Amino acid sequence: MVKIWGKLLVENKIIKDATIAVDEKSTTFFDMLKQLCASLNIPTPVLLSKHVYDFNLFNICTFKPDDFVESVVFDRFELSLIS
């Protein structure tokens, strides 16, 4: 089990955050992202290979408003791995 911390940022200040615990062997990255977005009550962004690559390499990835189909009220959505 690993914990993923998702946070919504506006002007580098956290306006909302959530933490979820997932089983890394049975949960895909997209399923984890959907679960975290549901807990934050935001739409699910478009997942690109760049996001998965950054998360696997640096244990963090960032989604910008351009990564969402719907309009959002934050500047950045960050995912971080908590060990």
mmCIF file of the N, C-alpha and C atoms, coordinates in Angstrom:
data_MODEL
# 
_entry.id   MODEL 
# 
loop_
_atom_site.group_PDB 
_atom_site.id 
_atom_site.type_symbol 
_atom_site.label_atom_id 
_atom_site.label_alt_id 
_atom_site.label_comp_id 
_atom_site.label_asym_id 
_atom_site.label_entity_id 
_atom_site.label_seq_id 
_atom_site.pdbx_PDB_ins_code 
_atom_site.Cartn_x 
_atom_site.Cartn_y 
_atom_site.Cartn_z 
_atom_site.occupancy 
_atom_site.B_iso_or_equiv 
_atom_site.pdbx_formal_charge 
_atom_site.auth_seq_id 
_atom_site.auth_comp_id 
_atom_site.auth_asym_id 
_atom_site.auth_atom_id 
_atom_site.pdbx_PDB_model_num 
ATOM 1   N N  . MET A 1 1  ? 0.839   -1.189 0.000   1.00 0.00 ? 1  MET A N  1 
ATOM 2   C CA . MET A 1 1  ? 0.000   0.000  0.000   1.00 0.00 ? 1  MET A CA 1 
ATOM 3   C C  . MET A 1 1  ? 0.879   1.246  0.000   1.00 0.00 ? 1  MET A C  1 
ATOM 4   N N  . VAL A 1 2  ? 0.514   2.170  -0.843  1.00 0.00 ? 2  VAL A N  1 
ATOM 5   C CA . VAL A 1 2  ? 1.175   3.469  -0.881  1.00 0.00 ? 2  VAL A CA 1 
ATOM 6   C C  . VAL A 1 2  ? 0.117   4.549  -0.723  1.00 0.00 ? 2  VAL A C  1 
ATOM 7   N N  . LYS A 1 3  ? 0.555   5.712  -0.299  1.00 0.00 ? 3  LYS A N  1 
ATOM 8   C CA . LYS A 1 3  ? -0.354  6.846  -0.171  1.00 0.00 ? 3  LYS A CA 1 
ATOM 9   C C  . LYS A 1 3  ? -0.006  7.879  -1.221  1.00 0.00 ? 3  LYS A C  1 
ATOM 10  N N  . ILE A 1 4  ? -1.052  8.441  -1.815  1.00 0.00 ? 4  ILE A N  1 
ATOM 11  C CA . ILE A 1 4  ? -0.908  9.491  -2.814  1.00 0.00 ? 4  ILE A CA 1 
ATOM 12  C C  . ILE A 1 4  ? -1.570  10.748 -2.268  1.00 0.00 ? 4  ILE A C  1 
ATOM 13  N N  . TRP A 1 5  ? -0.840  11.841 -2.340  1.00 0.00 ? 5  TRP A N  1 
ATOM 14  C CA . TRP A 1 5  ? -1.347  13.127 -1.866  1.00 0.00 ? 5  TRP A CA 1 
ATOM 15  C C  . TRP A 1 5  ? -1.648  13.991 -3.078  1.00 0.00 ? 5  TRP A C  1 
ATOM 16  N N  . GLY A 1 6  ? -2.884  14.426 -3.193  1.00 0.00 ? 6  GLY A N  1 
ATOM 17  C CA . GLY A 1 6  ? -3.283  15.325 -4.267  1.00 0.00 ? 6  GLY A CA 1 
ATOM 18  C C  . GLY A 1 6  ? -3.612  16.680 -3.687  1.00 0.00 ? 6  GLY A C  1 
ATOM 19  N N  . LYS A 1 7  ? -3.123  17.725 -4.340  1.00 0.00 ? 7  LYS A N  1 
ATOM 20  C CA . LYS A 1 7  ? -3.389  19.071 -3.830  1.00 0.00 ? 7  LYS A CA 1 
ATOM 21  C C  . LYS A 1 7  ? -3.689  20.023 -4.975  1.00 0.00 ? 7  LYS A C  1 
ATOM 22  N N  . LEU A 1 8  ? -4.630  20.914 -4.715  1.00 0.00 ? 8  LEU A N  1 
ATOM 23  C CA . LEU A 1 8  ? -5.011  21.959 -5.657  1.00 0.00 ? 8  LEU A CA 1 
ATOM 24  C C  . LEU A 1 8  ? -4.344  23.252 -5.210  1.00 0.00 ? 8  LEU A C  1 
ATOM 25  N N  . LEU A 1 9  ? -3.661  23.915 -6.126  1.00 0.00 ? 9  LEU A N  1 
ATOM 26  C CA . LEU A 1 9  ? -2.917  25.119 -5.779  1.00 0.00 ? 9  LEU A CA 1 
ATOM 27  C C  . LEU A 1 9  ? -3.378  26.319 -6.597  1.00 0.00 ? 9  LEU A C  1 
ATOM 28  N N  . VAL A 1 10 ? -3.490  27.450 -5.927  1.00 0.00 ? 10 VAL A N  1 
ATOM 29  C CA . VAL A 1 10 ? -3.754  28.733 -6.565  1.00 0.00 ? 10 VAL A CA 1 
ATOM 30  C C  . VAL A 1 10 ? -2.685  29.690 -6.060  1.00 0.00 ? 10 VAL A C  1 
ATOM 31  N N  . GLU A 1 11 ? -1.913  30.244 -6.973  1.00 0.00 ? 11 GLU A N  1 
ATOM 32  C CA . GLU A 1 11 ? -0.806  31.147 -6.638  1.00 0.00 ? 11 GLU A CA 1 
ATOM 33  C C  . GLU A 1 11 ? 0.110   30.522 -5.584  1.00 0.00 ? 11 GLU A C  1 
ATOM 34  N N  . ASN A 1 12 ? 0.463   29.262 -5.786  1.00 0.00 ? 12 ASN A N  1 
ATOM 35  C CA . ASN A 1 12 ? 1.371   28.487 -4.929  1.00 0.00 ? 12 ASN A CA 1 
ATOM 36  C C  . ASN A 1 12 ? 0.861   28.285 -3.509  1.00 0.00 ? 12 ASN A C  1 
ATOM 37  N N  . LYS A 1 13 ? -0.443  28.391 -3.291  1.00 0.00 ? 13 LYS A N  1 
ATOM 38  C CA . LYS A 1 13 ? -1.045  28.121 -1.988  1.00 0.00 ? 13 LYS A CA 1 
ATOM 39  C C  . LYS A 1 13 ? -2.034  26.981 -2.140  1.00 0.00 ? 13 LYS A C  1 
ATOM 40  N N  . ILE A 1 14 ? -1.994  26.043 -1.220  1.00 0.00 ? 14 ILE A N  1 
ATOM 41  C CA . ILE A 1 14 ? -2.897  24.895 -1.260  1.00 0.00 ? 14 ILE A CA 1 
ATOM 42  C C  . ILE A 1 14 ? -4.288  25.347 -0.854  1.00 0.00 ? 14 ILE A C  1 
ATOM 43  N N  . ILE A 1 15 ? -5.255  25.127 -1.744  1.00 0.00 ? 15 ILE A N  1 
ATOM 44  C CA . ILE A 1 15 ? -6.638  25.487 -1.424  1.00 0.00 ? 15 ILE A CA 1 
ATOM 45  C C  . ILE A 1 15 ? -7.455  24.259 -1.018  1.00 0.00 ? 15 ILE A C  1 
ATOM 46  N N  . LYS A 1 16 ? -7.009  23.083 -1.455  1.00 0.00 ? 16 LYS A N  1 
ATOM 47  C CA . LYS A 1 16 ? -7.717  21.849 -1.111  1.00 0.00 ? 16 LYS A CA 1 
ATOM 48  C C  . LYS A 1 16 ? -6.754  20.692 -1.324  1.00 0.00 ? 16 LYS A C  1 
ATOM 49  N N  . ASP A 1 17 ? -6.837  19.682 -0.458  1.00 0.00 ? 17 ASP A N  1 
ATOM 50  C CA . ASP A 1 17 ? -5.978  18.513 -0.636  1.00 0.00 ? 17 ASP A CA 1 
ATOM 51  C C  . ASP A 1 17 ? -6.689  17.266 -0.138  1.00 0.00 ? 17 ASP A C  1 
ATOM 52  N N  . ALA A 1 18 ? -6.178  16.136 -0.572  1.00 0.00 ? 18 ALA A N  1 
ATOM 53  C CA . ALA A 1 18 ? -6.727  14.844 -0.161  1.00 0.00 ? 18 ALA A CA 1 
ATOM 54  C C  . ALA A 1 18 ? -5.628  13.802 -0.266  1.00 0.00 ? 18 ALA A C  1 
ATOM 55  N N  . THR A 1 19 ? -5.733  12.783 0.554   1.00 0.00 ? 19 THR A N  1 
ATOM 56  C CA . THR A 1 19 ? -4.791  11.671 0.540   1.00 0.00 ? 19 THR A CA 1 
ATOM 57  C C  . THR A 1 19 ? -5.581  10.382 0.390   1.00 0.00 ? 19 THR A C  1 
ATOM 58  N N  . ILE A 1 20 ? -5.091  9.501  -0.480  1.00 0.00 ? 20 ILE A N  1 
ATOM 59  C CA . ILE A 1 20 ? -5.720  8.196  -0.637  1.00 0.00 ? 20 ILE A CA 1 
ATOM 60  C C  . ILE A 1 20 ? -4.654  7.118  -0.521  1.00 0.00 ? 20 ILE A C  1 
ATOM 61  N N  . ALA A 1 21 ? -5.054  5.961  -0.068  1.00 0.00 ? 21 ALA A N  1 
ATOM 62  C CA . ALA A 1 21 ? -4.167  4.799  0.000   1.00 0.00 ? 21 ALA A CA 1 
ATOM 63  C C  . ALA A 1 21 ? -4.581  3.839  -1.107  1.00 0.00 ? 21 ALA A C  1 
ATOM 64  N N  . VAL A 1 22 ? -3.603  3.393  -1.886  1.00 0.00 ? 22 VAL A N  1 
ATOM 65  C CA . VAL A 1 22 ? -3.887  2.486  -3.003  1.00 0.00 ? 22 VAL A CA 1 
ATOM 66  C C  . VAL A 1 22 ? -2.908  1.320  -2.977  1.00 0.00 ? 22 VAL A C  1 
ATOM 67  N N  . ASP A 1 23 ? -3.357  0.214  -3.519  1.00 0.00 ? 23 ASP A N  1 
ATOM 68  C CA . ASP A 1 23 ? -2.500  -0.951 -3.686  1.00 0.00 ? 23 ASP A CA 1 
ATOM 69  C C  . ASP A 1 23 ? -1.829  -0.829 -5.040  1.00 0.00 ? 23 ASP A C  1 
ATOM 70  N N  . GLU A 1 24 ? -0.526  -0.612 -5.047  1.00 0.00 ? 24 GLU A N  1 
ATOM 71  C CA . GLU A 1 24 ? 0.182   -0.340 -6.297  1.00 0.00 ? 24 GLU A CA 1 
ATOM 72  C C  . GLU A 1 24 ? 0.221   -1.526 -7.242  1.00 0.00 ? 24 GLU A C  1 
ATOM 73  N N  . LYS A 1 25 ? -0.027  -2.720 -6.751  1.00 0.00 ? 25 LYS A N  1 
ATOM 74  C CA . LYS A 1 25 ? 0.013   -3.909 -7.610  1.00 0.00 ? 25 LYS A CA 1 
ATOM 75  C C  . LYS A 1 25 ? -1.294  -4.119 -8.372  1.00 0.00 ? 25 LYS A C  1 
ATOM 76  N N  . SER A 1 26 ? -2.413  -3.713 -7.779  1.00 0.00 ? 26 SER A N  1 
ATOM 77  C CA . SER A 1 26 ? -3.697  -3.991 -8.419  1.00 0.00 ? 26 SER A CA 1 
ATOM 78  C C  . SER A 1 26 ? -4.402  -2.743 -8.962  1.00 0.00 ? 26 SER A C  1 
ATOM 79  N N  . THR A 1 27 ? -3.866  -1.554 -8.702  1.00 0.00 ? 27 THR A N  1 
ATOM 80  C CA . THR A 1 27 ? -4.504  -0.322 -9.134  1.00 0.00 ? 27 THR A CA 1 
ATOM 81  C C  . THR A 1 27 ? -3.674  0.338  -10.228 1.00 0.00 ? 27 THR A C  1 
ATOM 82  N N  . THR A 1 28 ? -4.330  0.730  -11.309 1.00 0.00 ? 28 THR A N  1 
ATOM 83  C CA . THR A 1 28 ? -3.623  1.437  -12.372 1.00 0.00 ? 28 THR A CA 1 
ATOM 84  C C  . THR A 1 28 ? -3.495  2.913  -12.002 1.00 0.00 ? 28 THR A C  1 
ATOM 85  N N  . PHE A 1 29 ? -2.608  3.596  -12.686 1.00 0.00 ? 29 PHE A N  1 
ATOM 86  C CA . PHE A 1 29 ? -2.401  5.021  -12.425 1.00 0.00 ? 29 PHE A CA 1 
ATOM 87  C C  . PHE A 1 29 ? -3.670  5.809  -12.713 1.00 0.00 ? 29 PHE A C  1 
ATOM 88  N N  . PHE A 1 30 ? -4.371  5.465  -13.791 1.00 0.00 ? 30 PHE A N  1 
ATOM 89  C CA . PHE A 1 30 ? -5.591  6.174  -14.139 1.00 0.00 ? 30 PHE A CA 1 
ATOM 90  C C  . PHE A 1 30 ? -6.687  5.954  -13.096 1.00 0.00 ? 30 PHE A C  1 
ATOM 91  N N  . ASP A 1 31 ? -6.826  4.721  -12.592 1.00 0.00 ? 31 ASP A N  1 
ATOM 92  C CA . ASP A 1 31 ? -7.827  4.451  -11.546 1.00 0.00 ? 31 ASP A CA 1 
ATOM 93  C C  . ASP A 1 31 ? -7.526  5.244  -10.279 1.00 0.00 ? 31 ASP A C  1 
ATOM 94  N N  . MET A 1 32 ? -6.247  5.332  -9.924  1.00 0.00 ? 32 MET A N  1 
ATOM 95  C CA . MET A 1 32 ? -5.841  6.108  -8.762  1.00 0.00 ? 32 MET A CA 1 
ATOM 96  C C  . MET A 1 32 ? -6.163  7.592  -8.979  1.00 0.00 ? 32 MET A C  1 
ATOM 97  N N  . LEU A 1 33 ? -5.905  8.087  -10.193 1.00 0.00 ? 33 LEU A N  1 
ATOM 98  C CA . LEU A 1 33 ? -6.188  9.477  -10.516 1.00 0.00 ? 33 LEU A CA 1 
ATOM 99  C C  . LEU A 1 33 ? -7.687  9.761  -10.439 1.00 0.00 ? 33 LEU A C  1 
ATOM 100 N N  . LYS A 1 34 ? -8.513  8.863  -10.970 1.00 0.00 ? 34 LYS A N  1 
ATOM 101 C CA . LYS A 1 34 ? -9.974  9.034  -10.907 1.00 0.00 ? 34 LYS A CA 1 
ATOM 102 C C  . LYS A 1 34 ? -10.462 9.060  -9.467  1.00 0.00 ? 34 LYS A C  1 
ATOM 103 N N  . GLN A 1 35 ? -9.930  8.182  -8.642  1.00 0.00 ? 35 GLN A N  1 
ATOM 104 C CA . GLN A 1 35 ? -10.332 8.115  -7.234  1.00 0.00 ? 35 GLN A CA 1 
ATOM 105 C C  . GLN A 1 35 ? -9.954  9.402  -6.498  1.00 0.00 ? 35 GLN A C  1 
ATOM 106 N N  . LEU A 1 36 ? -8.767  9.910  -6.755  1.00 0.00 ? 36 LEU A N  1 
ATOM 107 C CA . LEU A 1 36 ? -8.318  11.136 -6.108  1.00 0.00 ? 36 LEU A CA 1 
ATOM 108 C C  . LEU A 1 36 ? -9.126  12.339 -6.579  1.00 0.00 ? 36 LEU A C  1 
ATOM 109 N N  . CYS A 1 37 ? -9.431  12.418 -7.864  1.00 0.00 ? 37 CYS A N  1 
ATOM 110 C CA . CYS A 1 37 ? -10.243 13.513 -8.396  1.00 0.00 ? 37 CYS A CA 1 
ATOM 111 C C  . CYS A 1 37 ? -11.658 13.475 -7.831  1.00 0.00 ? 37 CYS A C  1 
ATOM 112 N N  . ALA A 1 38 ? -12.199 12.287 -7.653  1.00 0.00 ? 38 ALA A N  1 
ATOM 113 C CA . ALA A 1 38 ? -13.536 12.166 -7.069  1.00 0.00 ? 38 ALA A CA 1 
ATOM 114 C C  . ALA A 1 38 ? -13.542 12.653 -5.623  1.00 0.00 ? 38 ALA A C  1 
ATOM 115 N N  . SER A 1 39 ? -12.484 12.342 -4.875  1.00 0.00 ? 39 SER A N  1 
ATOM 116 C CA . SER A 1 39 ? -12.438 12.790 -3.488  1.00 0.00 ? 39 SER A CA 1 
ATOM 117 C C  . SER A 1 39 ? -12.246 14.297 -3.373  1.00 0.00 ? 39 SER A C  1 
ATOM 118 N N  . LEU A 1 40 ? -11.616 14.917 -4.381  1.00 0.00 ? 40 LEU A N  1 
ATOM 119 C CA . LEU A 1 40 ? -11.447 16.371 -4.394  1.00 0.00 ? 40 LEU A CA 1 
ATOM 120 C C  . LEU A 1 40 ? -12.599 17.087 -5.103  1.00 0.00 ? 40 LEU A C  1 
ATOM 121 N N  . ASN A 1 41 ? -13.508 16.320 -5.706  1.00 0.00 ? 41 ASN A N  1 
ATOM 122 C CA . ASN A 1 41 ? -14.662 16.854 -6.416  1.00 0.00 ? 41 ASN A CA 1 
ATOM 123 C C  . ASN A 1 41 ? -14.243 17.744 -7.595  1.00 0.00 ? 41 ASN A C  1 
ATOM 124 N N  . ILE A 1 42 ? -13.301 17.232 -8.390  1.00 0.00 ? 42 ILE A N  1 
ATOM 125 C CA . ILE A 1 42 ? -12.844 17.926 -9.592  1.00 0.00 ? 42 ILE A CA 1 
ATOM 126 C C  . ILE A 1 42 ? -12.939 16.961 -10.768 1.00 0.00 ? 42 ILE A C  1 
ATOM 127 N N  . PRO A 1 43 ? -12.985 17.478 -11.991 1.00 0.00 ? 43 PRO A N  1 
ATOM 128 C CA . PRO A 1 43 ? -13.017 16.576 -13.148 1.00 0.00 ? 43 PRO A CA 1 
ATOM 129 C C  . PRO A 1 43 ? -11.671 15.851 -13.309 1.00 0.00 ? 43 PRO A C  1 
ATOM 130 N N  . THR A 1 44 ? -11.706 14.714 -13.960 1.00 0.00 ? 44 THR A N  1 
ATOM 131 C CA . THR A 1 44 ? -10.482 13.951 -14.215 1.00 0.00 ? 44 THR A CA 1 
ATOM 132 C C  . THR A 1 44 ? -9.748  14.559 -15.405 1.00 0.00 ? 44 THR A C  1 
ATOM 133 N N  . PRO A 1 45 ? -8.456  14.839 -15.245 1.00 0.00 ? 45 PRO A N  1 
ATOM 134 C CA . PRO A 1 45 ? -7.703  15.436 -16.354 1.00 0.00 ? 45 PRO A CA 1 
ATOM 135 C C  . PRO A 1 45 ? -7.337  14.404 -17.415 1.00 0.00 ? 45 PRO A C  1 
ATOM 136 N N  . VAL A 1 46 ? -6.877  14.899 -18.534 1.00 0.00 ? 46 VAL A N  1 
ATOM 137 C CA . VAL A 1 46 ? -6.358  14.029 -19.588 1.00 0.00 ? 46 VAL A CA 1 
ATOM 138 C C  . VAL A 1 46 ? -4.995  13.523 -19.124 1.00 0.00 ? 46 VAL A C  1 
ATOM 139 N N  . LEU A 1 47 ? -4.836  12.223 -19.118 1.00 0.00 ? 47 LEU A N  1 
ATOM 140 C CA . LEU A 1 47 ? -3.593  11.613 -18.644 1.00 0.00 ? 47 LEU A CA 1 
ATOM 141 C C  . LEU A 1 47 ? -2.676  11.368 -19.832 1.00 0.00 ? 47 LEU A C  1 
ATOM 142 N N  . LEU A 1 48 ? -1.510  11.988 -19.810 1.00 0.00 ? 48 LEU A N  1 
ATOM 143 C CA . LEU A 1 48 ? -0.521  11.828 -20.860 1.00 0.00 ? 48 LEU A CA 1 
ATOM 144 C C  . LEU A 1 48 ? 0.640   10.965 -20.365 1.00 0.00 ? 48 LEU A C  1 
ATOM 145 N N  . SER A 1 49 ? 1.400   10.442 -21.293 1.00 0.00 ? 49 SER A N  1 
ATOM 146 C CA . SER A 1 49 ? 2.551   9.619  -20.900 1.00 0.00 ? 49 SER A CA 1 
ATOM 147 C C  . SER A 1 49 ? 3.570   10.445 -20.121 1.00 0.00 ? 49 SER A C  1 
ATOM 148 N N  . LYS A 1 50 ? 3.617   11.747 -20.361 1.00 0.00 ? 50 LYS A N  1 
ATOM 149 C CA . LYS A 1 50 ? 4.504   12.632 -19.613 1.00 0.00 ? 50 LYS A CA 1 
ATOM 150 C C  . LYS A 1 50 ? 4.182   12.609 -18.123 1.00 0.00 ? 50 LYS A C  1 
ATOM 151 N N  . HIS A 1 51 ? 2.891   12.599 -17.777 1.00 0.00 ? 51 HIS A N  1 
ATOM 152 C CA . HIS A 1 51 ? 2.489   12.577 -16.370 1.00 0.00 ? 51 HIS A CA 1 
ATOM 153 C C  . HIS A 1 51 ? 2.928   11.278 -15.700 1.00 0.00 ? 51 HIS A C  1 
ATOM 154 N N  . VAL A 1 52 ? 2.719   10.166 -16.366 1.00 0.00 ? 52 VAL A N  1 
ATOM 155 C CA . VAL A 1 52 ? 3.113   8.870  -15.806 1.00 0.00 ? 52 VAL A CA 1 
ATOM 156 C C  . VAL A 1 52 ? 4.631   8.796  -15.675 1.00 0.00 ? 52 VAL A C  1 
ATOM 157 N N  . TYR A 1 53 ? 5.340   9.281  -16.685 1.00 0.00 ? 53 TYR A N  1 
ATOM 158 C CA . TYR A 1 53 ? 6.805   9.279  -16.658 1.00 0.00 ? 53 TYR A CA 1 
ATOM 159 C C  . TYR A 1 53 ? 7.326   10.125 -15.492 1.00 0.00 ? 53 TYR A C  1 
ATOM 160 N N  . ASP A 1 54 ? 6.796   11.337 -15.317 1.00 0.00 ? 54 ASP A N  1 
ATOM 161 C CA . ASP A 1 54 ? 7.225   12.202 -14.214 1.00 0.00 ? 54 ASP A CA 1 
ATOM 162 C C  . ASP A 1 54 ? 6.936   11.572 -12.859 1.00 0.00 ? 54 ASP A C  1 
ATOM 163 N N  . PHE A 1 55 ? 5.771   10.952 -12.729 1.00 0.00 ? 55 PHE A N  1 
ATOM 164 C CA . PHE A 1 55 ? 5.417   10.337 -11.451 1.00 0.00 ? 55 PHE A CA 1 
ATOM 165 C C  . PHE A 1 55 ? 6.325   9.143  -11.149 1.00 0.00 ? 55 PHE A C  1 
ATOM 166 N N  . ASN A 1 56 ? 6.616   8.334  -12.158 1.00 0.00 ? 56 ASN A N  1 
ATOM 167 C CA . ASN A 1 56 ? 7.490   7.177  -11.938 1.00 0.00 ? 56 ASN A CA 1 
ATOM 168 C C  . ASN A 1 56 ? 8.924   7.594  -11.650 1.00 0.00 ? 56 ASN A C  1 
ATOM 169 N N  . LEU A 1 57 ? 9.390   8.662  -12.282 1.00 0.00 ? 57 LEU A N  1 
ATOM 170 C CA . LEU A 1 57 ? 10.774  9.083  -12.120 1.00 0.00 ? 57 LEU A CA 1 
ATOM 171 C C  . LEU A 1 57 ? 10.991  9.962  -10.891 1.00 0.00 ? 57 LEU A C  1 
ATOM 172 N N  . PHE A 1 58 ? 10.082  10.907 -10.655 1.00 0.00 ? 58 PHE A N  1 
ATOM 173 C CA . PHE A 1 58 ? 10.265  11.896 -9.590  1.00 0.00 ? 58 PHE A CA 1 
ATOM 174 C C  . PHE A 1 58 ? 9.294   11.764 -8.419  1.00 0.00 ? 58 PHE A C  1 
ATOM 175 N N  . ASN A 1 59 ? 8.339   10.835 -8.488  1.00 0.00 ? 59 ASN A N  1 
ATOM 176 C CA . ASN A 1 59 ? 7.306   10.644 -7.463  1.00 0.00 ? 59 ASN A CA 1 
ATOM 177 C C  . ASN A 1 59 ? 6.408   11.871 -7.302  1.00 0.00 ? 59 ASN A C  1 
ATOM 178 N N  . ILE A 1 60 ? 6.299   12.650 -8.363  1.00 0.00 ? 60 ILE A N  1 
ATOM 179 C CA . ILE A 1 60 ? 5.418   13.813 -8.373  1.00 0.00 ? 60 ILE A CA 1 
ATOM 180 C C  . ILE A 1 60 ? 5.046   14.117 -9.821  1.00 0.00 ? 60 ILE A C  1 
ATOM 181 N N  . CYS A 1 61 ? 3.822   14.566 -10.032 1.00 0.00 ? 61 CYS A N  1 
ATOM 182 C CA . CYS A 1 61 ? 3.433   15.035 -11.362 1.00 0.00 ? 61 CYS A CA 1 
ATOM 183 C C  . CYS A 1 61 ? 2.450   16.184 -11.197 1.00 0.00 ? 61 CYS A C  1 
ATOM 184 N N  . THR A 1 62 ? 2.411   17.024 -12.210 1.00 0.00 ? 62 THR A N  1 
ATOM 185 C CA . THR A 1 62 ? 1.610   18.242 -12.158 1.00 0.00 ? 62 THR A CA 1 
ATOM 186 C C  . THR A 1 62 ? 0.671   18.307 -13.347 1.00 0.00 ? 62 THR A C  1 
ATOM 187 N N  . PHE A 1 63 ? -0.582  18.638 -13.055 1.00 0.00 ? 63 PHE A N  1 
ATOM 188 C CA . PHE A 1 63 ? -1.583  18.861 -14.092 1.00 0.00 ? 63 PHE A CA 1 
ATOM 189 C C  . PHE A 1 63 ? -1.927  20.345 -14.087 1.00 0.00 ? 63 PHE A C  1 
ATOM 190 N N  . LYS A 1 64 ? -1.926  20.954 -15.259 1.00 0.00 ? 64 LYS A N  1 
ATOM 191 C CA . LYS A 1 64 ? -2.278  22.367 -15.405 1.00 0.00 ? 64 LYS A CA 1 
ATOM 192 C C  . LYS A 1 64 ? -3.697  22.468 -15.941 1.00 0.00 ? 64 LYS A C  1 
ATOM 193 N N  . PRO A 1 65 ? -4.321  23.638 -15.876 1.00 0.00 ? 65 PRO A N  1 
ATOM 194 C CA . PRO A 1 65 ? -5.693  23.777 -16.374 1.00 0.00 ? 65 PRO A CA 1 
ATOM 195 C C  . PRO A 1 65 ? -5.877  23.332 -17.820 1.00 0.00 ? 65 PRO A C  1 
ATOM 196 N N  . ASP A 1 66 ? -4.824  23.410 -18.638 1.00 0.00 ? 66 ASP A N  1 
ATOM 197 C CA . ASP A 1 66 ? -4.926  22.964 -20.032 1.00 0.00 ? 66 ASP A CA 1 
ATOM 198 C C  . ASP A 1 66 ? -5.089  21.453 -20.150 1.00 0.00 ? 66 ASP A C  1 
ATOM 199 N N  . ASP A 1 67 ? -4.767  20.705 -19.090 1.00 0.00 ? 67 ASP A N  1 
ATOM 200 C CA . ASP A 1 67 ? -4.902  19.248 -19.102 1.00 0.00 ? 67 ASP A CA 1 
ATOM 201 C C  . ASP A 1 67 ? -6.330  18.791 -18.808 1.00 0.00 ? 67 ASP A C  1 
ATOM 202 N N  . PHE A 1 68 ? -7.210  19.719 -18.498 1.00 0.00 ? 68 PHE A N  1 
ATOM 203 C CA . PHE A 1 68 ? -8.604  19.407 -18.199 1.00 0.00 ? 68 PHE A CA 1 
ATOM 204 C C  . PHE A 1 68 ? -9.488  19.823 -19.366 1.00 0.00 ? 68 PHE A C  1 
ATOM 205 N N  . VAL A 1 69 ? -10.500 19.018 -19.657 1.00 0.00 ? 69 VAL A N  1 
ATOM 206 C CA . VAL A 1 69 ? -11.456 19.362 -20.708 1.00 0.00 ? 69 VAL A CA 1 
ATOM 207 C C  . VAL A 1 69 ? -12.394 20.459 -20.203 1.00 0.00 ? 69 VAL A C  1 
ATOM 208 N N  . GLU A 1 70 ? -12.833 20.328 -18.943 1.00 0.00 ? 70 GLU A N  1 
ATOM 209 C CA . GLU A 1 70 ? -13.697 21.326 -18.331 1.00 0.00 ? 70 GLU A CA 1 
ATOM 210 C C  . GLU A 1 70 ? -12.846 22.457 -17.774 1.00 0.00 ? 70 GLU A C  1 
ATOM 211 N N  . SER A 1 71 ? -13.466 23.591 -17.515 1.00 0.00 ? 71 SER A N  1 
ATOM 212 C CA . SER A 1 71 ? -12.724 24.691 -16.899 1.00 0.00 ? 71 SER A CA 1 
ATOM 213 C C  . SER A 1 71 ? -12.592 24.419 -15.393 1.00 0.00 ? 71 SER A C  1 
ATOM 214 N N  . VAL A 1 72 ? -11.459 24.825 -14.838 1.00 0.00 ? 72 VAL A N  1 
ATOM 215 C CA . VAL A 1 72 ? -11.178 24.603 -13.407 1.00 0.00 ? 72 VAL A CA 1 
ATOM 216 C C  . VAL A 1 72 ? -10.799 25.933 -12.775 1.00 0.00 ? 72 VAL A C  1 
ATOM 217 N N  . VAL A 1 73 ? -10.861 25.984 -11.449 1.00 0.00 ? 73 VAL A N  1 
ATOM 218 C CA . VAL A 1 73 ? -10.637 27.237 -10.721 1.00 0.00 ? 73 VAL A CA 1 
ATOM 219 C C  . VAL A 1 73 ? -9.289  27.254 -9.992  1.00 0.00 ? 73 VAL A C  1 
ATOM 220 N N  . PHE A 1 74 ? -8.366  26.414 -10.387 1.00 0.00 ? 74 PHE A N  1 
ATOM 221 C CA . PHE A 1 74 ? -7.055  26.374 -9.743  1.00 0.00 ? 74 PHE A CA 1 
ATOM 222 C C  . PHE A 1 74 ? -5.955  26.459 -10.797 1.00 0.00 ? 74 PHE A C  1 
ATOM 223 N N  . ASP A 1 75 ? -4.736  26.771 -10.331 1.00 0.00 ? 75 ASP A N  1 
ATOM 224 C CA . ASP A 1 75 ? -3.598  26.930 -11.237 1.00 0.00 ? 75 ASP A CA 1 
ATOM 225 C C  . ASP A 1 75 ? -2.872  25.618 -11.493 1.00 0.00 ? 75 ASP A C  1 
ATOM 226 N N  . ARG A 1 76 ? -2.893  24.711 -10.511 1.00 0.00 ? 76 ARG A N  1 
ATOM 227 C CA . ARG A 1 76 ? -2.138  23.471 -10.606 1.00 0.00 ? 76 ARG A CA 1 
ATOM 228 C C  . ARG A 1 76 ? -2.793  22.389 -9.760  1.00 0.00 ? 76 ARG A C  1 
ATOM 229 N N  . PHE A 1 77 ? -2.705  21.166 -10.239 1.00 0.00 ? 77 PHE A N  1 
ATOM 230 C CA . PHE A 1 77 ? -3.138  19.984 -9.499  1.00 0.00 ? 77 PHE A CA 1 
ATOM 231 C C  . PHE A 1 77 ? -1.918  19.071 -9.427  1.00 0.00 ? 77 PHE A C  1 
ATOM 232 N N  . GLU A 1 78 ? -1.409  18.857 -8.224  1.00 0.00 ? 78 GLU A N  1 
ATOM 233 C CA . GLU A 1 78 ? -0.197  18.068 -8.043  1.00 0.00 ? 78 GLU A CA 1 
ATOM 234 C C  . GLU A 1 78 ? -0.498  16.748 -7.365  1.00 0.00 ? 78 GLU A C  1 
ATOM 235 N N  . LEU A 1 79 ? 0.172   15.713 -7.834  1.00 0.00 ? 79 LEU A N  1 
ATOM 236 C CA . LEU A 1 79 ? 0.130   14.399 -7.187  1.00 0.00 ? 79 LEU A CA 1 
ATOM 237 C C  . LEU A 1 79 ? 1.515   14.095 -6.654  1.00 0.00 ? 79 LEU A C  1 
ATOM 238 N N  . SER A 1 80 ? 1.581   13.647 -5.408  1.00 0.00 ? 80 SER A N  1 
ATOM 239 C CA . SER A 1 80 ? 2.856   13.290 -4.790  1.00 0.00 ? 80 SER A CA 1 
ATOM 240 C C  . SER A 1 80 ? 2.735   11.927 -4.135  1.00 0.00 ? 80 SER A C  1 
ATOM 241 N N  . LEU A 1 81 ? 3.801   11.164 -4.187  1.00 0.00 ? 81 LEU A N  1 
ATOM 242 C CA . LEU A 1 81 ? 3.854   9.875  -3.517  1.00 0.00 ? 81 LEU A CA 1 
ATOM 243 C C  . LEU A 1 81 ? 4.332   10.061 -2.097  1.00 0.00 ? 81 LEU A C  1 
ATOM 244 N N  . ILE A 1 82 ? 3.589   9.505  -1.152  1.00 0.00 ? 82 ILE A N  1 
ATOM 245 C CA . ILE A 1 82 ? 3.990   9.530  0.251   1.00 0.00 ? 82 ILE A CA 1 
ATOM 246 C C  . ILE A 1 82 ? 4.375   8.123  0.631   1.00 0.00 ? 82 ILE A C  1 
ATOM 247 N N  . SER A 1 83 ? 5.635   7.929  1.029   1.00 0.00 ? 83 SER A N  1 
ATOM 248 C CA . SER A 1 83 ? 6.059   6.562  1.368   1.00 0.00 ? 83 SER A CA 1 
ATOM 249 C C  . SER A 1 83 ? 5.892   6.277  2.836   1.00 0.00 ? 83 SER A C  1 
# 
